[in-house]
């Protein structure tokens, strides 16, 4: 009977026209945005072209050496340079041109790329130094090696900033996706419970099935529906991130990201949705559901905002560590703290264990509330009265 109820709930929600259309629109928007952004991001990554006049060609190896040492992405090519006038323009696709002589080059910039000024300056100095060392009978390679070795040793004192924007972004994606799907699932199950009460369908159903079985079937069906919703969002997002090379750019790995999302999606769903389904039985009309949904939505928004704003400022503080072990906060706090590398494996396992221990208790409370309030057709029922009747 539990599976029949879950199967009916899943089919009704998943195969509804509204769900199919909204899911299709979401997929098209995500994939379409990736396709549109691809050429824009690719054009931004194109290396700037620097043309060097043959009269200044002696400077090219030094320009390339300095650019490689500083990890600057420039395409340096020899070409006949036509010096533009005061009102002239750079040739299409060319960022800068170098003319004059190797020891006194003239740099013509087509934009505000100040990095090139330092690049040409360093290359000119390197050429001048090597020329003078050679003239004095020295070994330019030995001098260059000595200069490279003459660097200070830096010792960091105090707490170092180990923030990684890539892992922070990964944590942010996990908790925001989790929040969106939990909000959708909570709305679906709460609206479903109230709809059955207001239409008196629940009275017919309870003639053949126990209240706990009915609530469990609805939660299981909505859970499978939420998995489909998650796949319809996560799949296109993973594709978009791969297509835009975000995994390489931000140094992310899709595997750990999906595992983190999967674990805390299951735990977060079990912690929130079962409880929300039971509390929804306290009201009998759609107009009154806001009195129950508003506090419940705040119960999810508070840990979301604390994970985004508290964790970055104090990822291993006492308050953060305590909130991490509270079941309603853990699904949001743990992924974000792990992004900062501020949570140990023991803390993570403890948070998971506490969630697993709390879920049966929340399920029992939700079952009692649902059983005590689901047949009430009057106004809003108090939680204490529902627990007594359940």
C-alpha positions in Angstrom: 0.0 0.0 0.0 2.9 2.4 0.8 4.4 1.8 -2.6 1.0 2.3 -4.4 0.6 5.7 -2.7 4.2 6.7 -3.5 3.8 5.5 -7.1 0.6 7.5 -7.6 2.1 10.6 -6.0 5.2 10.3 -8.2 3.3 9.9 -11.4 0.9 12.7 -10.6 3.6 15.2 -9.9 6.2 14.1 -12.5 3.9 13.6 -15.5 1.9 16.8 -14.9 1.9 19.2 -17.8 3.1 22.1 -15.6 6.1 20.1 -14.4 7.1 18.9 -17.8 6.9 22.4 -19.3 8.8 24.0 -16.4 11.5 21.4 -16.5 11.9 21.8 -20.2 12.1 25.5 -19.9 14.8 25.2 -17.2 16.9 22.8 -19.3 16.6 25.1 -22.3 17.6 28.2 -20.3 20.6 26.5 -18.7 21.9 24.9 -21.9 21.1 28.0 -24.0 22.9 30.3 -21.6 26.0 28.0 -21.8 25.9 28.1 -25.6 25.6 31.9 -25.7 28.3 32.4 -23.1 30.8 30.0 -24.8 32.0 32.4 -27.6 32.0 35.4 -25.2 34.2 33.6 -22.7 36.4 32.1 -25.4 37.0 35.5 -27.0 38.1 36.8 -23.6 40.6 34.0 -23.3 42.3 34.7 -26.6 46.0 35.7 -26.3 46.9 39.4 -27.1 49.0 39.8 -30.2 52.2 41.9 -30.0 53.9 42.8 -33.3 57.7 43.4 -33.2 59.4 45.3 -36.0 62.4 43.4 -37.6 64.7 46.2 -36.5 63.7 45.3 -32.9 63.7 41.5 -33.4 66.7 41.1 -31.1 64.3 41.8 -28.2 61.9 39.0 -29.1 63.6 36.2 -27.1 63.7 38.4 -24.0 60.0 39.4 -24.4 59.1 35.7 -24.7 61.3 34.8 -21.7 59.9 37.4 -19.4 56.3 36.6 -20.5 56.9 32.9 -19.7 58.5 33.7 -16.4 55.5 35.9 -15.4 53.0 33.5 -16.9 51.6 36.1 -19.3 49.7 35.0 -22.3 50.9 37.0 -25.3 51.5 36.1 -28.9 54.7 37.8 -29.9 55.4 37.9 -33.7 57.7 39.6 -36.0 56.1 41.9 -38.6 56.7 45.1 -40.5 55.4 47.7 -38.1 53.7 50.8 -39.6 53.7 53.4 -36.8 50.2 54.8 -36.4 49.7 58.5 -36.2 48.3 60.4 -33.3 44.7 59.8 -34.6 45.5 56.4 -36.1 44.3 53.0 -35.1 45.9 49.7 -34.4 45.6 46.9 -37.0 42.7 44.6 -36.4 43.6 41.8 -33.9 46.8 43.5 -32.7 47.1 44.8 -29.1 50.5 46.4 -29.3 53.4 47.1 -31.7 57.1 47.6 -30.8 59.4 49.6 -33.1 62.6 51.5 -32.8 65.7 49.7 -31.6 66.2 46.8 -29.2 67.9 48.9 -26.6 65.5 51.8 -27.0 62.2 50.3 -28.1 59.0 52.3 -28.8 55.8 50.7 -27.6 52.5 51.5 -29.2 49.5 50.4 -27.2 46.0 50.0 -28.6 44.4 49.9 -25.2 44.9 50.2 -21.4 47.0 47.0 -21.0 49.6 48.4 -18.6 51.1 44.9 -18.2 52.8 45.2 -21.5 54.7 48.3 -20.4 56.3 46.3 -17.6 56.9 43.4 -19.9 58.8 45.5 -22.5 60.7 47.3 -19.7 61.9 44.0 -18.1 62.8 42.6 -21.5 64.8 45.7 -22.4 66.7 45.7 -19.1 67.4 42.0 -19.5 68.9 42.6 -23.0 70.9 45.6 -21.8 72.3 43.6 -18.8 73.3 40.6 -20.9 75.0 42.9 -23.5 77.0 44.7 -20.8 78.0 41.4 -19.0 79.1 39.9 -22.3 81.2 43.1 -23.1 82.9 42.8 -19.8 83.8 39.1 -20.5 81.4 37.6 -18.0 78.9 34.7 -18.4 75.4 36.0 -18.9 73.9 32.6 -17.9 75.7 32.7 -14.6 74.6 36.2 -13.9 71.0 35.3 -14.8 71.1 32.3 -12.5 72.5 34.4 -9.6 69.7 37.0 -10.1 67.1 34.2 -10.1 68.5 32.8 -6.9 68.6 36.2 -5.2 65.0 36.0 -3.8 63.8 36.5 -0.3 62.3 33.7 1.9 58.7 34.6 2.9 57.4 33.2 6.2 53.7 33.7 6.9 53.0 34.6 10.6 49.5 34.0 12.0 46.5 32.6 10.2 47.0 32.2 6.5 44.1 32.8 4.0 43.5 29.4 2.4 40.3 30.5 0.7 39.8 28.8 -2.6 37.2 30.6 -4.9 36.6 27.4 -6.8 35.7 25.2 -3.8 33.7 28.1 -2.3 31.8 28.2 -5.6 31.2 24.5 -5.4 29.9 24.7 -1.9 27.6 27.6 -2.8 26.2 25.7 -5.8 25.5 22.7 -3.5 23.6 24.6 -0.8 21.7 26.9 -3.3 20.6 23.9 -5.4 19.6 22.1 -2.2 17.6 25.0 -1.0 15.7 25.4 -4.3 14.8 21.7 -4.5 13.8 21.5 -0.8 11.6 24.6 -1.1 9.9 23.1 -4.2 9.4 19.7 -2.5 8.1 21.3 0.7 5.6 23.3 -1.2 4.4 20.3 -3.2 3.9 18.0 -0.2 2.3 20.7 2.0 -0.1 21.8 -0.8 -0.9 18.2 -1.5 -1.8 17.5 2.2 -4.0 20.6 2.4 -5.7 19.9 -0.9 -6.7 16.4 0.2 -8.1 17.7 3.4 -10.1 20.5 1.8 -11.5 18.2 -0.8 -12.3 15.5 1.9 -10.5 12.9 -0.2 -8.3 12.1 2.8 -11.4 10.8 4.7 -12.0 8.2 1.9 -8.3 7.2 1.9 -8.1 6.8 5.6 -10.9 4.2 5.5 -8.4 1.8 3.9 -5.0 3.0 5.0 -3.4 4.2 8.2 -2.4 7.9 8.5 1.3 7.0 8.9 1.2 4.9 5.8 -0.5 7.7 3.8 2.0 10.3 4.9 4.9 8.0 4.3 3.7 7.2 0.8 3.2 10.9 0.0 6.7 11.7 1.3 8.3 8.8 -0.7 6.5 9.8 -3.8 7.5 13.4 -3.5 11.1 12.3 -2.7 11.2 10.4 -6.0 9.7 13.4 -7.8 12.4 15.6 -6.1 15.1 13.3 -7.4 13.8 13.8 -11.0 13.7 17.6 -10.4 17.3 17.5 -9.1 18.4 15.5 -12.1 16.7 18.0 -14.4 18.6 20.8 -12.8 22.0 19.2 -11.9 22.4 17.5 -15.3 22.2 20.6 -17.4 24.3 22.6 -14.9 27.1 19.9 -15.0 26.9 20.0 -18.8 27.1 23.8 -18.8 30.1 23.8 -16.4 31.9 21.2 -18.6 31.0 23.1 -21.9 32.3 26.4 -20.4 35.5 24.7 -19.0 34.5 25.9 -15.5 35.8 22.7 -13.9 39.3 23.4 -15.3 39.1 27.1 -14.7 37.9 26.8 -11.1 39.9 23.6 -10.4 36.7 21.6 -9.6 35.9 17.9 -9.7 32.4 16.9 -10.7 32.6 13.6 -8.7 33.0 15.1 -5.2 30.5 17.8 -6.0 27.8 15.3 -6.9 28.6 13.1 -3.9 28.4 16.1 -1.6 25.1 17.2 -3.1 23.6 13.7 -3.1 24.4 13.0 0.6 23.1 16.3 1.9 20.1 16.2 -0.4 19.0 12.9 1.0 19.6 14.0 4.6 18.1 17.4 4.1 15.0 16.0 2.5 14.5 13.5 5.3 15.0 16.2 7.9 12.8 18.9 6.4 10.1 17.3 4.2 8.7 14.7 6.5 8.3 17.2 9.2 6.7 19.7 6.8 4.2 17.2 5.6 3.0 16.5 9.1 2.7 20.2 10.0 0.7 20.9 6.8 -2.1 18.8 8.3 -2.7 21.5 10.9 -4.7 23.7 8.4 -7.7 22.7 6.3 -7.8 25.5 3.6 -5.3 26.6 1.0 -5.8 30.2 2.3 -4.5 29.3 5.7 -1.4 27.4 4.6 0.8 30.5 4.7 0.5 30.4 8.5 2.4 27.1 8.5 4.6 27.5 5.4 6.1 30.9 6.4 7.8 29.6 9.6 8.9 26.5 7.8 10.5 28.4 4.9 12.3 30.6 7.4 13.6 27.4 9.0 15.4 26.7 5.7 16.4 30.3 4.9 18.2 31.0 8.1 20.8 28.2 7.8 21.2 29.1 4.1 22.1 32.7 4.9 24.3 31.7 7.8 26.2 29.3 5.6 26.8 32.0 3.0 27.7 34.9 5.3 28.8 33.4 8.7 31.0 30.6 7.4 33.2 32.8 5.2 33.9 35.2 8.0 34.3 32.6 10.8 34.5 29.1 9.3 35.9 27.4 12.4 34.4 29.5 15.1 32.6 28.1 18.1 29.1 29.2 16.9 29.8 27.7 13.4 30.9 24.4 14.9 27.8 24.2 17.1 25.4 25.0 14.3 27.1 22.4 12.1 25.8 19.7 14.4 22.2 20.9 14.5 20.2 18.8 12.0 18.3 21.7 10.5 21.6 23.6 9.9 23.9 20.7 8.9 22.8 20.3 5.3 23.9 23.9 4.6 26.7 24.4 7.0 28.8 21.2 6.2 29.2 21.8 2.5 30.2 25.4 2.9 32.6 24.7 5.7 34.2 21.9 3.7 34.7 24.5 0.9 36.9 26.4 3.3 38.7 23.3 4.5 37.5 24.2 8.0 35.7 21.0 8.9 37.3 17.7 10.0 36.2 14.3 8.9 35.1 13.6 12.5 32.9 16.7 12.5 31.3 15.7 9.2 30.6 12.1 10.4 29.2 13.4 13.7 26.8 15.8 11.8 25.7 12.9 9.5 25.2 10.6 12.5 23.1 13.2 14.4 21.0 13.7 11.3 20.4 10.0 11.0 19.4 9.7 14.7 17.1 12.7 14.5 15.2 11.6 11.3 13.2 8.8 13.1 12.3 11.2 15.9 11.1 13.9 13.4 9.2 11.2 11.5 7.5 10.0 14.7 6.5 13.6 15.6 5.3 14.3 12.0 3.2 11.1 12.1 1.6 12.0 15.4 0.8 15.5 14.1 -0.6 14.2 10.8 -2.7 11.5 12.5 -4.1 13.9 15.0 -4.9 16.8 12.6 -5.6 15.2 9.2 -9.3 14.7 9.9 -9.8 18.1 11.5 -12.0 20.1 9.2 -12.3 23.3 11.3 -9.9 26.1 11.5 -6.1 25.9 12.1 -5.3 23.3 14.8 -2.7 23.9 17.5 0.4 21.7 17.4 -0.1 20.6 21.0 -3.7 19.5 20.3 -2.6 17.5 17.2 0.0 15.7 19.2 -2.5 14.8 21.9 -5.0 13.4 19.4 -2.3 11.6 17.5 
